[in-house]
Amino acid sequence: MRALLNGLERDTAGPSPQPWRLERGRPDLTGMEGRVLHEGQMESGPRFSLFQTADALVLLCGRELRIEADRMGGTGRAIVAPGSETLLTGQAGVFMVSAALDSMGQQLVHAAALARPGGAGAILLAAPSGAGKTTTSLALAQQGFGLMSDDGAVLCPGAGRVAVWGLPRRPKVHRATAALLPALAAGLLGDWDVAGEQPLDPARISGLRIAPPGLVLPLEALVWLGARRAGTTRCVPMGRDVFLAGFAVDNLNRGVAGVPEHQLRRFEAISRAVGHAPTYELQIGDQLADAGEALMRGVDQA
């Protein structure tokens, strides 16, 4: 986590921000004055509160974790209680990375990112959790696409363009994915957890193309992973408005006080990307093996 936060800046102008600070200790519960944006339950862990003060965006998980993101200076800190460090590997860690990126004018979105075979562009593959992004992106990486990320992509708006890079992380694959793609067995790292998942090391899998870490590419196309279909896989044009609606719903949260300003900035980045690149729907057929050919045929014909 420390190495990731210290190296987040990609393709941006101006001086690099100071690294975020990670500290062990009991989080301070003072300085709670601010507007509550959201309250809820972590996937695994304590309840949390997200609130906004005059100077920072703060995520508080009881006496176990406090993350403060400076709203102006691009810096922040996380204070985690001894024994609760695993909280940083889940939703809280994603919040910290997202806040750091937001302060640099970049936005983390829930999507897979793939480098086009033989080209200089990136394709974003979007869909809600559980729809098959990891399975499809790994299959495409076996078919000549460069895997930049299976689940977390970063939008970097620039003058007249939108660029993309993939958040470095090891994919977690489900048993069903491993059954569909037998070559993944060489990269499995442990035992199946209660959700039927385990981490995967793509570098250990022969024939799987992995993009260099930190690779930044111009956005070439936005692809929504649609419902499965009988027969061959196809990639068809999709209305920008339909794509924007689905992508926004999957990436934005509405708090108790409405849509927070940092979520509005994410929506602006998403809208810019949808206005910049063509949009498609990929409908996987009976076999994953024809996904790459169908994707490139659909993008090239349009």
C-alpha positions as CSV (number, residue, x, y, z in Angstrom):
1,M,0.0,0.0,0.0
2,R,2.8,2.5,0.9
3,A,4.6,1.8,-2.4
4,L,1.4,2.3,-4.4
5,L,0.5,5.6,-2.7
6,N,4.0,7.0,-3.2
7,G,3.9,6.2,-6.9
8,L,0.4,7.2,-7.9
9,E,1.2,10.1,-10.2
10,R,0.9,9.3,-13.9
11,D,1.2,11.7,-16.8
12,T,0.4,14.8,-14.8
13,A,1.9,18.3,-14.9
14,G,3.3,20.1,-11.9
15,P,5.3,19.0,-8.8
16,S,4.7,15.6,-7.3
17,P,2.7,15.7,-4.1
18,Q,4.2,14.6,-0.8
19,P,3.7,10.9,-0.1
20,W,0.8,9.9,2.1
21,R,1.7,9.0,5.7
22,L,0.7,5.6,7.1
23,E,0.8,5.4,10.9
24,R,0.0,2.9,13.5
25,G,-1.9,4.0,16.6
26,R,-5.4,4.6,17.9
27,P,-7.2,7.0,15.6
28,D,-8.1,10.4,17.2
29,L,-11.9,10.9,17.4
30,T,-11.6,14.7,17.9
31,G,-12.1,17.2,15.1
32,M,-15.3,15.5,13.9
33,E,-17.0,18.7,12.9
34,G,-18.1,18.4,9.3
35,R,-20.9,17.3,7.0
36,V,-21.7,13.6,7.1
37,L,-21.7,12.2,3.6
38,H,-22.3,8.5,4.1
39,E,-22.5,5.9,6.8
40,G,-22.5,2.1,6.4
41,Q,-20.8,-1.2,7.0
42,M,-17.5,-2.4,5.6
43,E,-17.7,-5.7,3.6
44,S,-15.6,-7.2,6.4
45,G,-15.0,-5.0,9.4
46,P,-16.5,-2.2,11.5
47,R,-19.1,0.4,10.5
48,F,-17.7,3.5,8.9
49,S,-18.6,7.2,8.6
50,L,-17.5,9.4,5.7
51,F,-17.6,13.1,6.3
52,Q,-16.2,16.3,4.9
53,T,-14.6,19.1,6.9
54,A,-13.3,22.4,5.7
55,D,-9.9,21.0,4.9
56,A,-10.3,17.2,4.4
57,L,-12.4,14.2,3.4
58,V,-12.3,11.8,6.4
59,L,-13.2,8.1,6.6
60,L,-13.6,6.9,10.1
61,C,-13.9,3.2,11.2
62,G,-14.5,3.4,14.9
63,R,-11.2,3.3,16.9
64,E,-9.6,1.1,14.2
65,L,-8.9,3.3,11.2
66,R,-9.0,7.0,10.3
67,I,-8.1,8.2,6.8
68,E,-7.8,11.9,6.1
69,A,-7.5,13.2,2.5
70,D,-6.4,16.8,2.1
71,R,-8.9,18.4,-0.2
72,M,-6.4,20.9,-1.7
73,G,-2.8,19.7,-1.3
74,G,-2.9,16.2,-2.6
75,T,-1.6,14.7,0.7
76,G,-3.1,12.7,3.5
77,R,-2.6,10.2,6.2
78,A,-4.0,6.9,7.5
79,I,-3.9,6.0,11.1
80,V,-4.6,2.3,11.8
81,A,-4.8,0.5,15.1
82,P,-2.3,-2.3,15.6
83,G,-3.9,-5.6,14.5
84,S,-6.4,-3.8,12.1
85,E,-4.0,-3.4,9.2
86,T,-6.0,-5.7,7.0
87,L,-8.7,-3.0,6.7
88,L,-6.4,-1.2,4.3
89,T,-6.6,-4.1,1.8
90,G,-10.3,-3.6,1.3
91,Q,-12.8,-0.8,0.8
92,A,-10.8,1.6,3.0
93,G,-7.7,1.1,1.0
94,V,-9.6,1.8,-2.2
95,F,-11.0,5.0,-0.7
96,M,-7.5,6.1,0.2
97,V,-6.1,5.4,-3.3
98,S,-9.1,7.1,-4.9
99,A,-8.8,10.2,-2.7
100,A,-5.1,10.5,-3.5
101,L,-5.8,10.3,-7.2
102,D,-8.7,12.7,-7.0
103,S,-6.4,15.3,-5.5
104,M,-4.1,14.9,-8.6
105,G,-7.0,15.4,-11.1
106,Q,-7.3,11.7,-11.8
107,Q,-10.2,9.3,-11.2
108,L,-10.3,5.7,-10.2
109,V,-13.1,3.8,-11.9
110,H,-14.5,0.3,-11.5
111,A,-13.4,-1.2,-14.9
112,A,-10.8,-3.5,-16.5
113,A,-8.2,-1.9,-18.7
114,L,-6.6,-3.6,-21.7
115,A,-4.0,-2.5,-24.2
116,R,-5.0,-3.2,-27.7
117,P,-3.0,-5.8,-29.6
118,G,-0.3,-4.2,-31.7
119,G,-1.8,-0.7,-31.0
120,A,-1.2,2.3,-28.8
121,G,-4.6,2.6,-27.3
122,A,-6.5,1.3,-24.2
123,I,-9.9,-0.3,-24.0
124,L,-12.0,-0.1,-20.8
125,L,-14.2,-3.0,-20.1
126,A,-17.0,-2.1,-17.6
127,A,-19.7,-4.0,-15.8
128,P,-21.0,-4.4,-12.3
129,S,-19.2,-6.7,-9.9
130,G,-19.9,-10.4,-10.6
131,A,-20.6,-9.8,-14.3
132,G,-17.4,-11.4,-15.5
133,K,-14.9,-8.6,-16.0
134,T,-12.0,-10.6,-14.5
135,T,-12.8,-13.7,-16.5
136,T,-13.2,-11.8,-19.7
137,S,-10.1,-9.6,-19.3
138,L,-8.0,-12.7,-18.5
139,A,-9.4,-14.4,-21.6
140,L,-8.5,-11.4,-23.7
141,A,-5.0,-11.3,-22.2
142,Q,-4.6,-14.9,-23.6
143,Q,-5.7,-13.6,-27.0
144,G,-3.1,-10.8,-27.5
145,F,-4.5,-8.0,-25.4
146,G,-2.3,-6.5,-22.7
147,L,-3.8,-6.8,-19.2
148,M,-3.4,-3.4,-17.5
149,S,-5.9,-4.1,-14.7
150,D,-8.8,-6.5,-14.2
151,D,-10.9,-4.3,-11.9
152,G,-9.4,-0.8,-11.3
153,A,-8.6,1.7,-14.0
154,V,-7.5,5.3,-13.7
155,L,-8.8,8.1,-16.0
156,C,-6.3,10.9,-16.7
157,P,-8.0,13.8,-18.5
158,G,-5.7,15.9,-20.6
159,A,-5.7,18.6,-23.3
160,G,-8.0,17.2,-26.0
161,R,-7.7,13.6,-24.9
162,V,-8.3,11.0,-22.1
163,A,-5.6,8.6,-21.0
164,V,-5.8,5.4,-19.0
165,W,-3.6,3.4,-16.7
166,G,-4.3,0.3,-14.7
167,L,-4.1,0.2,-10.9
168,P,-1.5,-2.5,-10.0
169,R,-3.1,-5.3,-8.1
170,R,-3.2,-9.1,-8.2
171,P,-6.5,-10.4,-9.6
172,K,-8.7,-12.6,-7.4
173,V,-10.4,-15.3,-9.5
174,H,-13.4,-17.5,-8.7
175,R,-13.5,-21.2,-9.1
176,A,-15.7,-20.8,-12.1
177,T,-13.1,-18.6,-13.8
178,A,-10.4,-21.2,-13.2
179,A,-12.6,-23.9,-14.7
180,L,-13.3,-21.8,-17.8
181,L,-9.6,-20.9,-18.3
182,P,-7.5,-24.0,-17.3
183,A,-4.2,-22.2,-18.0
184,L,-4.8,-20.0,-14.9
185,A,-3.9,-23.0,-12.7
186,A,-0.2,-22.2,-12.9
187,G,-0.8,-18.8,-11.3
188,L,-3.0,-19.7,-8.4
189,L,-1.4,-18.7,-5.1
190,G,-3.3,-20.4,-2.3
191,D,-6.5,-22.0,-1.2
192,W,-10.1,-21.1,-2.1
193,D,-11.7,-18.8,0.4
194,V,-15.3,-18.9,1.7
195,A,-16.4,-16.9,-1.4
196,G,-14.7,-19.5,-3.7
197,E,-11.9,-17.1,-4.7
198,Q,-8.2,-16.9,-4.4
199,P,-5.4,-14.5,-5.7
200,L,-3.7,-15.0,-9.0
201,D,-0.2,-14.1,-10.1
202,P,-0.5,-13.4,-13.9
203,A,3.3,-13.4,-14.4
204,R,3.4,-17.1,-13.7
205,I,1.0,-18.0,-16.5
206,S,2.5,-18.8,-19.9
207,G,0.8,-17.1,-22.8
208,L,-0.9,-14.4,-20.7
209,R,0.1,-10.9,-21.9
210,I,0.7,-8.4,-19.1
211,A,1.1,-4.7,-19.8
212,P,4.1,-3.0,-18.2
213,P,3.2,-1.5,-14.7
214,G,2.3,2.1,-15.0
215,L,1.7,2.1,-18.7
216,V,-0.4,5.1,-19.8
217,L,-2.3,4.8,-23.1
218,P,-4.9,7.0,-24.8
219,L,-8.4,5.8,-24.4
220,E,-9.6,4.1,-27.6
221,A,-12.9,2.5,-26.7
222,L,-15.4,1.9,-23.9
223,V,-16.9,-1.5,-23.8
224,W,-19.8,-2.7,-21.6
225,L,-19.9,-6.4,-20.8
226,G,-23.4,-7.4,-21.7
227,A,-25.5,-10.5,-21.1
228,R,-24.3,-13.8,-22.4
229,R,-25.8,-15.0,-25.7
230,A,-26.1,-18.3,-27.6
231,G,-23.8,-18.7,-30.5
232,T,-20.7,-16.6,-31.3
233,T,-19.5,-13.6,-29.4
234,R,-20.3,-10.2,-30.9
235,C,-19.3,-6.6,-30.2
236,V,-21.9,-4.1,-31.2
237,P,-22.2,-0.3,-31.0
238,M,-23.9,1.0,-27.8
239,G,-25.6,4.3,-27.3
240,R,-23.4,6.7,-25.3
241,D,-26.3,7.7,-23.1
242,V,-27.0,4.0,-22.2
243,F,-23.3,3.4,-21.5
244,L,-23.0,6.5,-19.4
245,A,-26.0,5.6,-17.3
246,G,-24.7,2.1,-16.5
247,F,-21.1,3.2,-15.9
248,A,-22.2,6.1,-13.7
249,V,-24.5,4.0,-11.5
250,D,-21.6,1.5,-11.0
251,N,-19.1,4.1,-10.0
252,L,-21.0,6.8,-8.1
253,N,-22.3,6.9,-4.6
254,R,-25.1,9.2,-3.3
255,G,-24.6,10.1,0.3
256,V,-27.1,11.2,2.9
257,A,-26.6,14.8,2.0
258,G,-26.8,14.2,-1.8
259,V,-23.9,13.7,-4.2
260,P,-20.6,14.8,-2.7
261,E,-18.3,17.0,-4.6
262,H,-15.6,14.3,-5.1
263,Q,-18.3,12.1,-6.7
264,L,-19.3,14.9,-9.0
265,R,-15.6,15.2,-10.1
266,R,-15.7,11.5,-10.9
267,F,-18.9,11.9,-12.9
268,E,-17.3,14.7,-14.9
269,A,-14.3,12.5,-15.7
270,I,-16.6,9.6,-16.7
271,S,-18.7,12.0,-18.9
272,R,-15.6,13.3,-20.5
273,A,-14.4,9.8,-21.3
274,V,-17.8,8.7,-22.8
275,G,-17.8,11.9,-24.9
276,H,-14.2,11.2,-26.1
277,A,-14.4,7.5,-27.0
278,P,-16.8,5.3,-28.9
279,T,-19.0,2.9,-26.8
280,Y,-19.8,-0.7,-27.4
281,E,-21.5,-3.8,-25.9
282,L,-19.6,-7.1,-25.8
283,Q,-21.9,-10.1,-25.7
284,I,-20.0,-13.3,-24.9
285,G,-21.2,-16.3,-26.7
286,D,-20.7,-20.0,-26.2
287,Q,-16.9,-19.8,-26.1
288,L,-14.5,-17.2,-24.6
289,A,-11.9,-18.1,-27.2
290,D,-13.6,-15.8,-29.8
291,A,-13.9,-12.7,-27.5
292,G,-10.7,-11.0,-28.8
293,E,-11.5,-11.4,-32.4
294,A,-15.1,-10.2,-31.9
295,L,-14.0,-7.2,-29.9
296,M,-11.5,-6.0,-32.4
297,R,-13.8,-6.6,-35.3
298,G,-16.6,-4.6,-33.7
299,V,-14.2,-1.7,-32.8
300,D,-12.5,-1.6,-36.2
301,Q,-15.7,-1.8,-38.2
302,A,-17.2,1.1,-36.3
